[in-house]
């Protein structure tokens, strides 16, 4: 992978040593902005894909998994700005447990979601420091607004991070 600036754009080249604009292997890269990074933990495969696409379409970089243990491992290895977690996961963990475990080694704001959590579980989640709790079935606009509010609250906005700022 090679990068160079040409005509005010950052260009990325992936396969040959040609020079722009003669080689069609060059592609433009947006130079100024970088997305917030989101850790998405949802055990329903189709919902995980849908939410991942929705978040990516809104300009956020998404790493998605369906397992709590995998989410903890990935959070140790990579940097994320915030997480979106399902409450009940198939590997025996809850999203709240995943949030609390990750918080022991890295502060990571979280949105927790569930269609089956009790009122008491939702209260426990908020007392534990989860930013917000959303009920399923999710309204995508409500999720987008919740992410927007989380970013405004924790990062002061805007919805897209300038490239020179590292993730928290």
WOCOR-V516209 format. One record per run of one state. SS is the DSSP state (~ for helix, > for strand, _ for the rest). FROM is the first residue (numbers start at 1). TO is the last residue. If there is no record, write none. Layout:
BEGIN
ss->SS from->FROM to->TO
ss->SS from->FROM to->TO
END
This chain:
BEGIN
ss->_ from->1 to->1
ss->> from->2 to->6
ss->_ from->7 to->8
ss->> from->9 to->13
ss->_ from->14 to->25
ss->> from->26 to->29
ss->_ from->30 to->32
ss->> from->33 to->34
ss->_ from->35 to->36
ss->> from->37 to->41
ss->_ from->42 to->44
ss->~ from->45 to->57
ss->_ from->58 to->60
ss->> from->61 to->65
ss->_ from->66 to->67
ss->~ from->68 to->77
ss->_ from->78 to->81
ss->> from->82 to->86
ss->_ from->87 to->87
ss->> from->88 to->88
ss->_ from->89 to->93
ss->> from->94 to->94
ss->~ from->95 to->103
ss->_ from->104 to->108
ss->> from->109 to->114
ss->_ from->115 to->118
ss->~ from->119 to->127
ss->_ from->128 to->131
ss->> from->132 to->135
ss->_ from->136 to->139
ss->~ from->140 to->155
ss->_ from->156 to->160
ss->> from->161 to->162
ss->_ from->163 to->168
END
